[in-house]
Amino acid sequence: MGQYYVYIMTNKSKTLYTGITNDLGRRVFEHKNKLIRVFTERYNITKLIYCESVNDVNAAIRREKQIKGWLRSKKIALIEADNPAWKDLSEEWSGLLKSPDRESEILR
């Protein structure tokens, strides 16, 4: 058991990327600093627009697969239910994201 996060990130063109992690602060840092190759680097995926926490890794994997299987319109509805302006949820972490090992401070 542990804490896992299913998250959706985007770019200026609103391309969607869905993923899971057990360290949201580190993962967002990696996206913002283009440390994740191929898709996120190519599409400049740097804006955290949705996240939910799950206590079981298998449940997190199932949820990620579920969301990835949805039509874009359903993903947008999920995002906009909590974040209608598509605000970068990590903006308030700005100074903390300089270091990827600061999740405990970020998520307080």
C-alpha positions as CSV (number, residue, x, y, z in Angstrom):
1,M,0.0,0.0,0.0
2,G,1.0,3.6,-0.5
3,Q,-0.1,6.8,-2.1
4,Y,-0.4,6.9,-5.9
5,Y,-1.6,9.7,-8.2
6,V,-3.5,9.5,-11.4
7,Y,-2.9,12.7,-13.2
8,I,-3.5,14.5,-16.5
9,M,-1.2,17.1,-17.9
10,T,-1.4,19.3,-21.0
11,N,0.2,21.9,-23.1
12,K,-0.8,25.2,-24.9
13,S,-2.6,23.1,-27.6
14,K,-4.5,21.1,-24.9
15,T,-2.9,17.8,-25.9
16,L,-3.7,15.5,-23.0
17,Y,-1.2,13.1,-21.2
18,T,-2.5,10.7,-18.5
19,G,-0.1,9.0,-16.2
20,I,0.4,7.6,-12.7
21,T,3.1,8.1,-10.1
22,N,3.8,7.6,-6.5
23,D,5.6,10.9,-6.3
24,L,3.6,13.7,-7.9
25,G,6.0,16.5,-7.1
26,R,8.9,14.6,-8.8
27,R,6.8,13.6,-11.8
28,V,5.6,17.2,-12.4
29,F,9.2,18.4,-12.1
30,E,10.3,15.8,-14.7
31,H,7.5,17.0,-17.1
32,K,8.2,20.7,-16.6
33,N,12.0,20.1,-17.1
34,K,11.5,17.8,-20.1
35,L,13.2,14.9,-18.4
36,I,10.5,12.5,-19.7
37,R,11.4,11.7,-23.3
38,V,9.4,11.2,-26.5
39,F,5.8,12.2,-26.0
40,T,6.0,14.7,-23.2
41,E,9.2,16.2,-24.5
42,R,7.9,16.4,-28.1
43,Y,4.6,18.0,-27.1
44,N,5.8,20.2,-24.3
45,I,3.5,18.7,-21.7
46,T,4.1,20.9,-18.7
47,K,0.8,21.9,-17.1
48,L,-0.9,19.7,-14.4
49,I,-4.6,20.1,-14.9
50,Y,-6.1,17.1,-13.0
51,C,-5.0,14.6,-10.3
52,E,-6.6,12.2,-8.0
53,S,-5.0,10.1,-5.2
54,V,-5.4,6.3,-4.9
55,N,-4.2,4.1,-2.1
56,D,-3.5,1.0,-4.1
57,V,-1.1,0.7,-7.1
58,N,-3.4,-1.8,-8.9
59,A,-6.4,0.5,-8.5
60,A,-4.2,3.4,-9.8
61,I,-3.2,1.4,-12.9
62,R,-6.8,0.4,-13.5
63,R,-7.9,4.1,-13.2
64,E,-5.2,5.3,-15.6
65,K,-6.2,2.7,-18.2
66,Q,-9.8,3.6,-17.7
67,I,-9.2,7.3,-18.3
68,K,-6.8,6.6,-21.3
69,G,-9.6,4.5,-22.8
70,W,-12.1,7.4,-22.7
71,L,-13.0,9.6,-25.6
72,R,-11.4,13.0,-25.4
73,S,-14.8,14.6,-24.5
74,K,-15.1,12.5,-21.4
75,K,-11.6,13.3,-20.3
76,I,-12.4,17.0,-20.8
77,A,-15.6,16.6,-18.7
78,L,-13.5,15.0,-15.9
79,I,-11.0,17.8,-16.0
80,E,-13.5,20.6,-16.1
81,A,-15.6,19.2,-13.3
82,D,-12.8,20.2,-10.9
83,N,-10.8,22.6,-13.0
84,P,-13.0,24.5,-15.5
85,A,-10.3,27.0,-16.3
86,W,-7.6,24.4,-16.9
87,K,-5.4,26.1,-14.4
88,D,-2.0,24.6,-13.8
89,L,-2.5,23.0,-10.4
90,S,1.2,23.0,-9.8
91,E,1.6,26.8,-10.2
92,E,1.4,27.3,-6.4
93,W,4.4,24.9,-6.1
94,S,6.7,27.1,-8.2
95,G,9.6,27.4,-5.9
96,L,9.3,23.9,-4.6
97,L,9.5,22.3,-8.1
98,K,13.1,23.3,-8.4
99,S,13.8,20.2,-6.4
100,P,12.1,16.9,-7.3
101,D,12.3,15.5,-3.8
102,R,10.0,18.0,-2.2
103,E,6.7,16.2,-2.6
104,S,5.9,16.2,1.1
105,E,6.1,20.0,1.2
106,I,4.2,20.4,-2.1
107,L,1.3,18.2,-1.1
108,R,0.8,19.6,2.4
